[in-house]
């Protein structure tokens, strides 16, 4: 035995422990990656669901606003009232 030197048996144990640490670290990383990918897929599906729902509500709201505007324009035309269109243009009724 030399100064600070490990025996062959100690080196073998150290190498085995190091290899096991690397293998378990790799397995843990793979499991973590798989779990995060699953969570990402769920989050993307949820985001798509809510985006489609938001677009649907936006279209409904825009449709309702246009219907209300059309009714107001029609009512104003019946009464002979000027209608402000919002862009500076005034239509005679």
C-alpha positions as CSV (number, residue, x, y, z in Angstrom):
1,X,0.0,0.0,0.0
2,X,1.3,3.4,-1.0
3,X,0.6,6.8,0.5
4,X,-3.0,7.6,0.0
5,X,-3.5,4.9,-2.6
6,X,-6.6,2.7,-2.5
7,X,-6.5,-1.0,-2.8
8,X,-7.8,-2.7,-5.8
9,X,-10.8,-3.9,-3.8
10,X,-11.6,-0.3,-2.7
11,X,-11.2,1.0,-6.3
12,X,-13.6,-1.7,-7.5
13,X,-16.2,-0.8,-4.8
14,X,-15.8,2.9,-5.7
15,X,-16.3,2.2,-9.4
16,X,-19.3,0.1,-8.8
17,X,-20.9,2.8,-6.6
18,X,-20.1,5.4,-9.2
19,X,-21.7,3.3,-11.9
20,X,-24.8,2.6,-9.8
21,X,-25.1,6.3,-9.1
22,X,-24.9,7.2,-12.8
23,X,-27.4,4.4,-13.8
24,X,-29.9,5.5,-11.1
25,X,-29.4,9.1,-12.0
26,X,-30.1,8.3,-15.7
27,X,-33.2,6.3,-14.7
28,X,-34.5,9.1,-12.5
29,X,-33.9,11.6,-15.3
30,X,-35.8,9.5,-17.8
31,X,-38.7,9.0,-15.4
32,X,-38.8,12.8,-14.7
33,X,-38.7,13.5,-18.5
34,X,-41.6,11.1,-19.1
35,X,-43.7,12.6,-16.3
36,X,-43.0,16.2,-17.5
37,X,-43.9,15.3,-21.1
38,X,-47.2,13.9,-19.9
39,X,-47.9,17.0,-17.9
40,X,-47.0,19.2,-20.9
41,X,-49.4,17.2,-23.2
42,X,-52.2,17.7,-20.6
43,X,-51.5,21.4,-20.3
44,X,-51.5,21.8,-24.1
45,X,-54.8,20.0,-24.4
46,X,-56.3,22.2,-21.7
47,X,-54.9,25.3,-23.3
48,X,-56.4,24.3,-26.7
49,X,-59.8,23.6,-25.1
50,X,-59.9,27.0,-23.4
51,X,-58.6,28.8,-26.5
52,X,-61.4,27.2,-28.6
53,X,-64.0,28.1,-26.0
54,X,-62.7,31.7,-25.8
55,X,-62.9,32.0,-29.6
56,X,-66.4,30.6,-29.6
57,X,-67.5,33.1,-26.9
58,X,-65.8,35.9,-28.8
59,X,-67.6,35.0,-32.0
60,X,-70.9,34.9,-30.1
61,X,-70.2,38.2,-28.4
62,X,-69.3,39.8,-31.7
63,X,-72.4,38.3,-33.4
64,X,-74.6,39.7,-30.6
65,X,-72.9,43.1,-30.9
66,X,-73.5,43.2,-34.6
67,X,-77.1,42.1,-34.2
68,X,-77.6,44.9,-31.6
69,X,-75.9,47.4,-33.9
70,X,-78.1,46.3,-36.8
71,X,-81.3,46.6,-34.7
72,X,-80.2,50.1,-33.6
73,X,-79.5,51.2,-37.2
74,X,-82.8,49.8,-38.4
75,X,-84.7,51.5,-35.5
76,X,-82.8,54.7,-36.2
77,X,-83.7,54.6,-39.8
78,X,-87.3,54.1,-39.0
79,X,-87.3,57.1,-36.7
80,X,-85.2,59.3,-39.1
81,X,-82.3,59.7,-36.6
82,X,-78.6,60.1,-37.5
83,X,-76.5,57.1,-36.5
84,X,-73.0,57.4,-35.3
85,X,-70.9,54.6,-36.7
86,X,-67.9,55.1,-34.4
87,X,-65.3,56.0,-37.1
88,X,-66.4,59.5,-37.6
89,X,-69.0,58.7,-40.3
90,X,-72.6,59.7,-39.6
91,X,-75.3,57.9,-41.7
92,X,-78.6,59.7,-42.2
93,X,-81.6,57.6,-41.2
